[in-house]
Amino acid sequence: MKVTLETYGGLAAAVRRRPQTLDTSTLPETDAAELTRLVTTAEATPPPTGSDGLARDAMTYAITVEDNGGTTVLEQSDPTMTPAFAALLRWLKTHSAPR
């Protein structure tokens, strides 16, 4: 499974951030299992519907999951993020940071 995180928006919306990609085949077995679990949970938790428009400068995150020949894109923003999406996002940011 290949997972790519793209971040955009916020106060510096014009600044394009570089996507971060992780591939479970290159991760230690425990990390690959945890990433798979987090992706499965985030995919099963639908994002909230509607927006009150109060967070125009919020960051938006798109997580693209490529697995078994299919692609799924999960996209949420700071003010309406589900706990499952937030957990996946935190994990991706932690594990894709330069070490």
Order of alpha helices (4+ residues) and beta strands (2+ residues): beta-beta-alpha-beta-beta-alpha
